Amino acid sequence: MKEDDKKEKILTQLEIENILDETINLSIISKLLNLNLITETQFYILKEKIKNFY
């Protein structure tokens, strides 16, 4: 039973890390767009790639 609890905790931690990673990546590309370092088209392509990765 304790092993099952531990596995769930690890999965939950992995999910949390993935959410944080995705959020950080989206924040970075948003900042790049706001600074006009990437185009809107590039932004949406990158956003889709990030979403599909996680």
C-alpha positions in Angstrom: 0.0 0.0 0.0 2.8 2.4 0.9 4.5 1.7 -2.5 1.3 2.6 -4.3 1.1 5.9 -2.4 4.7 6.6 -3.3 4.1 5.9 -7.0 1.1 8.3 -7.0 3.2 10.9 -5.4 6.0 10.6 -7.9 3.5 10.8 -10.8 1.9 13.8 -9.2 5.3 15.4 -8.8 6.1 14.7 -12.4 2.8 16.3 -13.5 3.6 19.4 -11.4 7.0 19.7 -12.9 5.6 19.4 -16.4 3.0 22.1 -15.7 5.7 24.4 -14.4 8.0 23.7 -17.4 5.2 24.3 -19.8 4.2 27.6 -18.1 7.8 28.8 -18.0 8.3 28.0 -21.7 5.0 29.8 -22.7 6.1 32.7 -20.6 9.4 32.9 -22.4 7.9 32.8 -25.9 5.3 35.4 -24.8 8.1 37.7 -23.7 10.0 37.1 -27.0 6.8 38.1 -28.8 6.3 41.2 -26.7 9.9 42.2 -27.4 9.4 41.7 -31.1 12.1 39.1 -31.3 9.8 36.6 -32.9 6.7 37.0 -35.1 3.2 36.2 -34.2 3.3 33.2 -36.5 6.5 31.9 -34.9 4.8 32.4 -31.5 1.9 30.2 -32.4 4.1 27.5 -33.9 6.2 27.4 -30.8 3.2 27.5 -28.6 1.7 24.4 -30.4 5.0 22.6 -30.1 5.2 23.3 -26.4 1.6 22.2 -25.9 2.2 18.9 -27.8 5.4 18.2 -25.9 3.7 18.2 -22.5 
